Amino acid sequence: MKKLLVILGAGSSIPVGMPSVSAIDALMFGRSDEWAEEQRLDNYYRKTWDAVESYYAAASPSIRPTPNFEKVLGEMIGLAHWMEPSPFGHALRQLIAPDGQPLGMSFNSGAYAVTVSVTDQVTYLLKKLAEHMRGQCDAALITAQAGFPQYKALFNRLRTTFDVGVFNLNYDTAVLTAWPEAFTGFGSSGQFDAKAIHERSEWGFSYHLHGSVHQSLVHPFGDDVRWEEDLSGTFFDGHQGNSTDRRSDNRSFPKTSLIAGGFKLDQLLVEPFQSFYAALIRRVYEADAILIGGYGFGDTHVNRALLNRMRQPGKRPPALILTYSRNVYPMEFRNDEWGMNVNISLHAPTGFRKPGHASPPDIDELVAHDGFEVSGLHKVAIWHGGFVEAVRK
């Protein structure tokens, strides 16, 4: 059978009850307020969000990114690194503000006060995110969602036609609820099996590239990750305080069960994430076709893996994007962040049409007639009608 590589973003699991990025943004605001009140410190998350929003506001509206929780957490990691004393912080601080403090923020006294406080809030928020997502992932809750029958039918039909391998950028269990037999990279006793991933020739897998609600750090130090089947059990999602791991340029990252925020290549340096990412590089070259569902094209490490494959000379696999679009320009005239990242990642800069027509389509009309926007030259098609709705076609 032909091999189908599936990449899933947050939009793919919204129909089965999982939160959108904007919903997680709201959650992070609330949890950051809790942390600030408990610690009797400034809410560094909110103040970093305001700074990011103010910075973006100076850009042209057509290319202006929208702030989200991942961007803000990444900037907080950058701030913690910037403010750490020599030799672990950022040397450029000597050129810009050697003795300066972050504007509009107050901290306790001490050389490491900024680094410790900001990192502590990041760790707290990541732990709360894991707890929240776990509560959303009860199998009974997912299967009761109106979109689940379509979701399951979509994967059943794909698996009837292809050998399927999934790289899930989400933390949820939607895919595993629809496809419980998929190989996750963890053994029956919960241990991570990197060797099995690297030696595996068959497909039939579903890897959580950025972590899963089933993953828990191993006590007492959190250096390893294991799989806990029972979501109502006890999980260890990370230490608060100084339990961190140094990666490139001496950046210090919290040890947590999930990956979120910036500097993802650094975060992917530890297992199981490094093996999953290595598998993505290999499988994208093995794939006969690629399906991308509900993905905002905001992860550079994923985009680059696609681009490196698609720009190779010779035969390239066809790619299909399943997304939800309303009242947007067709790809030929679209110059927003999503459209530009699609063009770059799939090496498909032009030529999108409704099949059989010479001019770019009206997207709302295309959706109304269950049509696809297609670049025949680059073998890329886009379905704008929603993820689970694509089961109709």
C-alpha positions in Angstrom: 0.0 0.0 0.0 1.0 3.6 -0.5 2.3 5.4 2.5 0.5 8.5 3.8 2.2 10.9 6.2 -0.4 12.8 8.3 0.5 16.0 10.3 -2.1 17.2 12.7 -2.4 20.7 14.2 -4.8 22.1 16.8 -7.6 22.7 14.3 -8.0 19.0 13.6 -9.1 18.2 17.1 -11.5 21.1 17.8 -14.4 19.1 16.3 -13.9 16.4 19.0 -14.0 18.9 21.9 -10.4 19.9 22.3 -9.6 23.6 23.0 -8.5 26.0 20.3 -5.3 28.1 20.6 -7.4 31.1 21.6 -9.1 29.0 24.4 -5.7 28.0 25.7 -4.6 31.7 25.6 -7.5 32.5 27.9 -6.6 29.6 30.2 -3.0 30.9 30.4 -4.2 34.3 31.4 -6.2 32.9 34.3 -3.5 30.6 35.5 -0.9 33.3 35.2 -3.0 35.5 37.5 -3.2 32.7 40.0 0.6 32.3 40.0 1.2 36.0 40.5 -1.3 36.1 43.4 0.3 33.1 45.1 3.9 34.3 44.7 3.0 38.0 45.3 4.9 39.0 42.2 4.1 40.7 39.0 2.3 38.7 36.3 5.2 38.3 33.9 3.1 36.4 31.4 0.6 39.2 31.0 3.3 41.8 30.8 5.2 39.8 28.2 2.0 39.4 26.2 1.4 43.1 26.3 5.0 43.7 25.0 4.6 41.2 22.2 1.3 42.7 21.2 2.7 46.2 21.2 5.7 45.1 19.1 3.5 43.4 16.5 1.2 46.4 16.3 4.0 48.3 14.5 3.9 45.8 11.6 1.8 46.0 8.5 -1.6 44.5 9.1 -1.2 42.0 6.2 1.8 40.4 7.8 1.1 41.1 11.5 1.2 37.9 13.6 -1.4 37.3 16.3 0.1 36.8 19.8 -0.6 33.4 21.3 0.5 31.5 24.4 3.3 29.7 22.7 4.9 32.9 21.5 4.7 34.5 24.9 6.1 31.5 26.7 9.0 31.5 24.2 9.7 35.1 24.9 9.7 34.5 28.6 12.3 31.8 28.2 14.3 34.3 26.2 13.9 36.9 28.9 15.0 34.5 31.6 18.1 33.6 29.6 18.9 37.3 28.8 18.9 38.3 32.4 20.9 35.4 33.8 24.3 36.5 35.2 27.6 35.7 33.3 28.6 33.3 31.9 25.2 31.7 31.4 23.1 34.6 30.1 23.3 36.5 26.8 26.5 38.4 26.1 24.7 41.0 23.9 23.2 42.4 27.1 26.5 44.1 27.6 25.9 46.1 24.5 22.3 47.0 25.1 21.5 47.2 28.8 24.2 45.7 31.1 22.6 46.9 34.3 19.0 47.3 33.1 15.9 45.5 34.3 12.9 44.5 32.1 10.7 47.6 31.6 7.5 47.7 33.6 8.3 44.6 35.7 9.4 44.3 39.3 11.3 41.4 40.9 12.8 40.3 44.2 16.4 41.2 44.8 19.3 39.0 43.8 21.3 38.4 40.7 19.1 35.4 39.6 15.8 36.9 40.6 14.5 37.5 37.1 15.6 34.2 35.7 14.2 32.2 38.7 10.9 34.0 38.8 10.2 34.0 35.1 11.2 30.4 34.7 9.1 29.4 37.7 6.0 31.0 36.1 6.7 29.3 32.8 6.9 25.9 34.5 3.7 26.5 36.5 1.8 27.4 33.3 3.1 24.3 31.5 2.0 22.1 34.4 -1.4 23.7 34.4 -1.7 23.2 30.7 -0.9 19.5 31.0 -3.5 19.1 33.8 -6.1 21.0 31.8 -5.6 19.0 28.6 -5.7 15.7 30.6 -9.1 16.7 31.9 -10.4 17.2 28.3 -9.2 13.9 27.0 -11.4 11.4 28.7 -12.4 8.8 26.0 -16.1 9.1 26.9 -16.0 12.9 26.5 -14.3 12.6 23.1 -16.6 9.9 21.7 -19.7 11.9 22.8 -18.7 14.9 20.6 -20.8 15.5 17.5 -17.7 15.5 15.3 -16.2 12.2 16.5 -18.1 9.8 14.1 -16.8 11.9 11.2 -13.3 12.1 12.7 -13.1 8.3 13.2 -14.6 7.6 9.7 -12.0 9.9 8.2 -9.1 7.9 9.7 -10.8 4.6 9.0 -11.1 5.5 5.3 -7.5 6.8 5.1 -6.2 3.6 6.7 -8.2 1.5 4.2 -6.4 3.1 1.4 -2.9 3.8 2.8 -0.4 2.8 5.3 -0.8 5.7 7.7 1.7 7.4 9.9 0.7 10.3 12.1 2.8 13.1 13.6 0.5 14.8 16.1 1.5 18.3 17.1 -1.3 18.3 19.7 -1.2 16.9 23.2 -4.7 15.3 23.1 -5.8 11.7 22.6 -8.2 12.2 19.7 -6.3 10.1 17.2 -5.7 7.3 19.7 -9.4 7.3 20.6 -10.2 6.8 16.9 -7.2 4.5 16.3 -6.2 2.7 19.6 -3.9 0.2 17.8 -1.5 2.8 16.6 2.1 2.4 17.8 3.1 5.4 20.0 6.8 4.7 20.6 6.1 3.5 24.2 6.1 -0.2 25.3 3.4 -2.0 27.1 4.8 -1.2 30.5 5.1 2.5 29.7 8.8 2.8 28.9 9.9 4.8 25.9 11.4 2.6 23.2 13.7 4.8 21.1 15.3 1.7 19.4 11.9 0.5 18.2 11.2 3.8 16.6 14.5 4.0 14.7 14.4 0.3 13.6 10.7 0.3 12.6 10.2 -0.1 8.9 6.4 -0.5 9.0 4.0 2.4 9.4 0.9 2.3 11.6 2.2 4.8 14.1 1.0 7.9 15.9 3.8 10.0 17.4 3.2 13.0 19.7 6.0 15.3 18.5 5.4 17.9 21.3 4.2 15.6 24.1 1.0 13.8 25.1 -1.4 14.0 28.0 -0.4 10.3 28.6 3.3 11.3 29.2 4.7 11.8 32.7 8.1 12.6 33.9 9.9 9.9 36.0 10.6 10.8 39.7 12.6 12.2 41.2 14.6 14.2 38.7 12.3 14.2 35.6 15.1 13.1 33.2 13.0 10.5 31.6 9.4 10.3 30.3 7.0 7.3 30.6 3.5 6.6 29.3 0.7 6.4 31.8 -2.4 4.8 30.3 -4.8 5.8 33.1 -5.4 9.6 32.7 -7.1 9.7 36.1 -3.8 8.5 37.8 -1.0 10.5 39.2 1.2 12.4 36.8 4.5 14.3 37.4 4.6 17.2 34.9 7.6 19.1 36.2 9.3 20.7 39.2 8.8 24.4 39.9 11.8 26.4 40.7 15.3 25.6 39.4 14.8 22.1 37.9 16.0 23.0 34.4 18.2 21.6 31.7 20.7 23.7 29.7 20.6 23.5 26.0 22.2 25.6 23.2 23.9 28.9 24.1 23.4 28.0 27.8 19.6 28.5 27.6 17.9 26.9 30.5 14.6 25.1 29.9 12.1 23.7 32.4 11.8 20.0 32.6 8.2 19.4 31.8 6.1 16.6 30.2 5.0 18.8 27.3 6.8 21.1 24.8 5.3 24.5 24.2 6.7 28.0 23.4 9.7 29.1 21.5 13.1 27.5 20.8 11.5 24.2 19.9 14.6 22.8 18.3 16.3 23.1 21.7 13.3 21.6 23.4 13.4 18.7 21.0 16.9 17.7 22.1 15.7 15.4 24.8 13.8 12.1 24.5 11.3 11.1 23.4 11.0 14.3 21.3 14.4 13.9 19.6 13.6 10.4 18.3 10.1 11.5 17.1 11.6 14.4 15.2 14.3 12.2 13.7 11.5 9.9 12.6 9.6 12.9 11.0 12.7 13.6 8.9 12.9 10.0 7.7 9.2 9.4 7.2 8.6 12.6 5.1 11.1 11.2 2.6 9.4 7.8 2.6 5.8 9.2 2.2 4.0 8.7 -1.1 1.5 11.4 -0.1 1.2 14.0 2.7 -2.0 15.1 4.5 -1.9 18.2 6.7 -4.9 18.8 9.0 -5.8 21.8 11.0 -2.2 23.1 11.2 -1.4 26.8 11.3 2.1 26.3 9.8 3.6 28.0 12.8 6.3 25.5 13.8 9.5 26.2 11.8 11.0 22.8 12.5 8.0 21.1 11.0 7.8 23.5 8.1 11.5 23.0 7.3 11.2 19.3 7.3 8.5 19.6 4.7 10.4 22.2 2.6 13.6 20.1 2.5 11.6 17.2 1.1 9.5 19.2 -1.3 12.3 21.2 -2.9 14.3 18.0 -3.8 14.6 17.5 -7.6 12.5 14.7 -9.1 9.2 13.3 -8.1 7.6 14.9 -5.0 4.6 13.5 -3.1 1.3 15.2 -3.6 0.1 17.1 -0.5 -3.4 17.9 0.7 -4.2 20.5 3.4 -7.5 20.2 5.3 -8.3 23.6 6.9 -11.2 25.8 7.8 -11.4 29.1 5.9 -14.1 31.7 5.4 -13.9 35.1 3.8 -10.2 34.9 2.8 -8.4 35.6 -0.4 -7.4 32.7 -2.7 -3.8 31.6 -2.4 -2.8 33.5 -5.5 -3.5 36.8 -3.7 -3.1 35.8 -0.1 -0.2 37.5 1.7 -1.0 36.7 5.3 1.3 34.6 7.5 -0.5 31.3 7.0 -0.6 31.7 3.2 3.1 32.6 3.0 4.1 29.7 5.2 2.1 27.3 3.1 3.8 28.5 0.0 7.3 28.2 1.6 6.8 25.0 3.4 5.3 23.1 0.5 7.5 24.8 -2.1 4.4 25.8 -3.9 4.5 29.6 -4.6 1.9 29.9 -7.3 -0.6 28.3 -9.6 -3.6 27.7 -7.2 -6.9 27.3 -9.1 -10.2 25.5 -9.0 -9.7 22.5 -11.3 -10.9 23.3 -14.8 -10.8 27.1 -14.3 -8.2 29.6 -15.4 -8.7 32.1 -12.6 -8.3 31.9 -8.8 -11.5 30.8 -7.1 -13.7 32.6 -4.6 -13.0 30.6 -1.4 -16.5 30.9 0.1 -18.0 29.7 -3.2 -15.5 26.9 -3.3 -16.5 25.8 0.2 -20.2 25.9 -0.6 -19.6 23.5 -3.5 -17.2 21.2 -1.7 -14.4 22.2 -4.0 -10.6 22.2 -3.7 -8.1 24.9 -4.4 -5.3 23.1 -6.4 -1.8 23.9 -7.7 -1.5 21.2 -10.3 2.1 22.3 -11.1 3.2 21.7 -7.5 0.7 18.9 -6.7 -0.8 20.7 -3.6 -4.5 20.9 -2.9 -6.3 22.8 -0.2 -9.7 21.9 1.3 -11.2 24.9 3.1 -14.3 23.3 4.4 -13.0 22.0 7.8 -11.2 18.9 9.0 -13.8 16.4 9.7 -16.1 17.7 6.9 -13.5 16.4 4.4 -14.8 12.9 5.1 -17.6 13.8 2.5 -14.9 13.8 -0.2 
